[in-house]
Structures are given as structure tokens and as C-alpha cells.
Amino acid sequence: MISVAEAQARLLALASPLPPVERDLLQAVRHYMHAPLTAERTQPAADLSAMDGYAIAIEDFPGPWRVIGESAAGHPFAGELQRGEAVRIFTGAHVPQNADSVLIQENAARDGDMLHATVDRIPMHGANIRRLGSDFRAGDAVLPKGIFLDAGAIAVAAMAGLGRLIVGGTPRIAIAATGDELVSAGSAVGPAQIPCSNSPMLQAMLAGLPCDVRDAGILRDDLGALETSLSALSKQVDVVVTTGGASVGDHDLVQRALVNIGAQMDFWKVAMRPGKPLMAGKVGNAVVLGLPGNPSSAFVTAFLFLLPLIRHMAGCGAPLPALFEAPTATDLPAGGDRAEYLRATVEGGHVTSLMAQDSGLTRALSQANALLVQQPHVPPRPEGTMIQYMRLS
């Protein structure tokens, strides 16, 4: 068996990032930047007021001033201030020439055109002014290569003057569940059958990533049928994902079927719990990733392997899940001979391992917001020990 880190590295090496494409801003959401984004304009493009109030010269404080005009967003005051003058100004408006501060309206009293301050404390020079270029300047790199384009990143791109972005490609994925015992979710379930939960679960996990996912249905435990289906899928998509049939039983036929259709298998079995019978390879140009059939095993291996693979192919700069540290809320037993990924909750700054860790159970998946990482052969650890975890959100 190989380690999780080695298996992740070998899986990502099976595929290259897809060619980039150019998209409109909203079509680029949930994709990854192909290259650093350079601003085409300066923001703010002028000194702007951060508050409603009056533009003044600080040396004239506390007044009185004579109000000589108004500056509103999109409608700047055309003149310039002289000694003893002020301009009524609104948030986002250009600061007039010779004004160096904004006196907020709560600290001002006005009688006709005459204005004076109602506080004794002199504002700081530049008070309540957003300075030209304080966000970024034309030519600045405002988004790095490989960043995920969420709402904040789209706002930066728009403000930087871009209407279209060059982003990574969109991997095509087929998900096929295997097993004679499976029926589609929502169908009538016989005494020897179970609903297929893995396929909808994996589609839900992939929903936030830039990929096109197709449900390839349920493949029966028949070697010839598996060969036909997997061969066809490998010619249609970039990644074929199977669940089940990856172990060593007489009815675990997926690896045999893949080898029979010419697959070059890269690894099988990873030193982890759950998820030991994970396998990966290539059929033609398609990566094939065989996940275990037990729901928690499929979930954990998808989180650690499938999601990073898709991020990598879509151009993500850091495709692997990040590690965090927090104290454990309970005592932890000694580690076994494999790395363990325990479904857990992080709350109040502490990590709590859930009681139900059997790989065939699903309820714990709905309760967990983290995976507690337990390395092999670690000694028992008492409550309060700092441990590593991964966020599932």
C-alpha cells in the first residue's frame, strides 16, 4: 500500500490542467484564473469621500465656512476651495481641489450657507477620504493565477476594468455506481437491495466546482457489461469515477474490467481508513478513479482524491485540501497501522470525533463539518491535544 500523500501526487500526475477558455464575468464564476489578473484602471480613480458631510481644508477648523456648492457621486464639484469655503459632499463623490478632509455631517451645523463644526477635536488630515489608488492602481496584479473565482474575486475583476476573463477548462466527469444490490434513489427497495446514495452524493460534492457531471447510472456485476460501459465512457469524458467493485471479492469486477479494456492502472490500495481499496489509472486519455462502495469510504476518498483531481484539471493553484489545527474535545485512542480520517465536528474552537465511524453509515456524513486526521501509530492523546483536521465546507 502507498501513503495518501503519494497516492494524491500520483493521481494528479495522471492528468494535466485543461486548456484555458475566455468567459464573460458571470460565466467565469466558480472557475479558476488561468493567469494573474492585471488591473486596467486605478481604483479609486480620484480622491473620494467615504462619508456624507462637508469637504474642508483642515487648517480652517472649526470654521466658520461658507458652503459654495455640492459634490455627489457622478457629479463632481467643478471649482476649487478657497480659504473659509466648504462643499457639501456625499459618499463616493470626488473631493474638490484644495480640500484635504471631510467633516462628517453629524459633527457639523449649518445655517443657510454658513457652516461650523460642533466638536472640538480636529479631524486628522485626510479624514474620511478614500485616496486615489488606495485599492489598486492600473498595472497592479489584483488576482493570482489559480484563484477560485467567487463573488469577491468577480467584484475585483469588474472594478479592475475587465468584462471577460481567461479561466481554466471544465473537466467532464462520468459517475458510475456498480453493484447488483443497488437501485436508484427513490425507487422501491427489495429485501436484498439498497438505494444508490453514492452517485447523488458525489454529484453534490462536485456541484461547487467547474465541471460537467453526468450520471452513468448503475452498472451490474457482469464483467462483459462492465467492459462495454467503461470502454464507452472513457471515450466520452475526461474522468470516469466508479463506486464499488474495487475490493478483492468474487463480485468485485471493476479493476478486472478496466484492465481488460486496456487500462494502465497506476495504484490500488492506499494506507488509509476508510478507503483502502481506492484505485486509479488511465483508459486512453481518460483518468479512471475507482472509489470504494461504502458511503463514508466513497465520501472520504472523493474529498481527498476526486475533488483535488478536478480542481487540478480546472486550473486550481492549490488543489489539495488545507490542514488546520485545533484542540480535541475528547480523549483519542492510539492510531492504527493506517492514516485515519474520522468524521468530526469543529465547534467552539475544538474538534470532536463523531461516535459513528463505520464506513457503511451515512448519518454521520450529514453531521460532520470536518475530517479529523489521525496519523498511523500515534500514541493515545488526552483531551486538549492539538490535532490536525480538514474543513469539509
FENLINSUL-V461400 format. One record per residue. RES is the residue in three letters. SS is DSSP state (~ for helix, > for strand, _ for the rest). Layout:
BEGIN
RES/SS
RES/SS
END
This chain:
BEGIN
MET/_
ILE/>
SER/_
VAL/~
ALA/~
GLU/~
ALA/~
GLN/~
ALA/~
ARG/~
LEU/~
LEU/~
ALA/~
LEU/_
ALA/_
SER/_
PRO/_
LEU/_
PRO/_
PRO/_
VAL/>
GLU/>
ARG/>
ASP/>
LEU/_
LEU/~
GLN/~
ALA/~
VAL/_
ARG/_
HIS/_
TYR/>
MET/>
HIS/_
ALA/_
PRO/_
LEU/>
THR/>
ALA/_
GLU/_
ARG/_
THR/_
GLN/>
PRO/_
ALA/_
ALA/_
ASP/_
LEU/>
SER/>
ALA/_
MET/_
ASP/_
GLY/>
TYR/>
ALA/>
ILE/>
ALA/_
ILE/~
GLU/~
ASP/~
PHE/_
PRO/_
GLY/>
PRO/>
TRP/>
ARG/>
VAL/>
ILE/>
GLY/>
GLU/>
SER/>
ALA/>
ALA/_
GLY/_
HIS/>
PRO/_
PHE/_
ALA/_
GLY/_
GLU/>
LEU/_
GLN/_
ARG/_
GLY/_
GLU/>
ALA/>
VAL/>
ARG/>
ILE/>
PHE/_
THR/_
GLY/_
ALA/_
HIS/>
VAL/_
PRO/_
GLN/>
ASN/_
ALA/_
ASP/_
SER/>
VAL/>
LEU/>
ILE/>
GLN/~
GLU/~
ASN/~
ALA/>
ALA/>
ARG/>
ASP/>
GLY/_
ASP/_
MET/>
LEU/>
HIS/>
ALA/>
THR/_
VAL/_
ASP/_
ARG/_
ILE/_
PRO/_
MET/_
HIS/_
GLY/_
ALA/_
ASN/_
ILE/>
ARG/>
ARG/_
LEU/_
GLY/_
SER/_
ASP/_
PHE/>
ARG/_
ALA/_
GLY/_
ASP/_
ALA/>
VAL/>
LEU/>
PRO/_
LYS/_
GLY/_
ILE/_
PHE/>
LEU/_
ASP/_
ALA/~
GLY/~
ALA/~
ILE/~
ALA/~
VAL/~
ALA/~
ALA/~
MET/~
ALA/_
GLY/_
LEU/_
GLY/_
ARG/>
LEU/>
ILE/>
VAL/>
GLY/_
GLY/_
THR/_
PRO/>
ARG/>
ILE/>
ALA/>
ILE/>
ALA/>
ALA/>
THR/>
GLY/_
ASP/_
GLU/_
LEU/>
VAL/>
SER/_
ALA/_
GLY/_
SER/_
ALA/_
VAL/_
GLY/_
PRO/_
ALA/_
GLN/_
ILE/>
PRO/>
CYS/_
SER/_
ASN/~
SER/~
PRO/~
MET/~
LEU/~
GLN/~
ALA/~
MET/~
LEU/~
ALA/_
GLY/_
LEU/_
PRO/_
CYS/>
ASP/>
VAL/>
ARG/>
ASP/>
ALA/>
GLY/>
ILE/>
LEU/>
ARG/_
ASP/_
ASP/_
LEU/~
GLY/~
ALA/~
LEU/~
GLU/~
THR/~
SER/~
LEU/~
SER/~
ALA/~
LEU/~
SER/~
LYS/_
GLN/_
VAL/_
ASP/_
VAL/>
VAL/>
VAL/>
THR/>
THR/>
GLY/_
GLY/_
ALA/_
SER/_
VAL/_
GLY/_
ASP/_
HIS/_
ASP/_
LEU/_
VAL/~
GLN/~
ARG/~
ALA/~
LEU/~
VAL/~
ASN/~
ILE/_
GLY/_
ALA/_
GLN/>
MET/>
ASP/>
PHE/>
TRP/>
LYS/_
VAL/>
ALA/_
MET/>
ARG/>
PRO/_
GLY/_
LYS/_
PRO/_
LEU/_
MET/>
ALA/>
GLY/>
LYS/>
VAL/>
GLY/_
ASN/_
ALA/>
VAL/>
VAL/>
LEU/>
GLY/>
LEU/>
PRO/_
GLY/_
ASN/_
PRO/~
SER/~
SER/~
ALA/~
PHE/~
VAL/~
THR/~
ALA/~
PHE/~
LEU/~
PHE/~
LEU/~
LEU/~
PRO/~
LEU/~
ILE/~
ARG/~
HIS/~
MET/~
ALA/_
GLY/_
CYS/_
GLY/_
ALA/_
PRO/_
LEU/_
PRO/_
ALA/_
LEU/_
PHE/>
GLU/>
ALA/>
PRO/>
THR/>
ALA/_
THR/_
ASP/_
LEU/>
PRO/_
ALA/_
GLY/_
GLY/_
ASP/_
ARG/_
ALA/>
GLU/>
TYR/>
LEU/>
ARG/>
ALA/>
THR/>
VAL/>
GLU/>
GLY/_
GLY/_
HIS/>
VAL/>
THR/>
SER/>
LEU/_
MET/_
ALA/_
GLN/_
ASP/_
SER/_
GLY/_
LEU/_
THR/_
ARG/~
ALA/~
LEU/~
SER/~
GLN/~
ALA/_
ASN/_
ALA/>
LEU/>
LEU/>
VAL/>
GLN/>
GLN/_
PRO/_
HIS/_
VAL/_
PRO/_
PRO/_
ARG/>
PRO/_
GLU/_
GLY/_
THR/_
MET/>
ILE/>
GLN/>
TYR/>
MET/>
ARG/>
LEU/_
SER/_
END
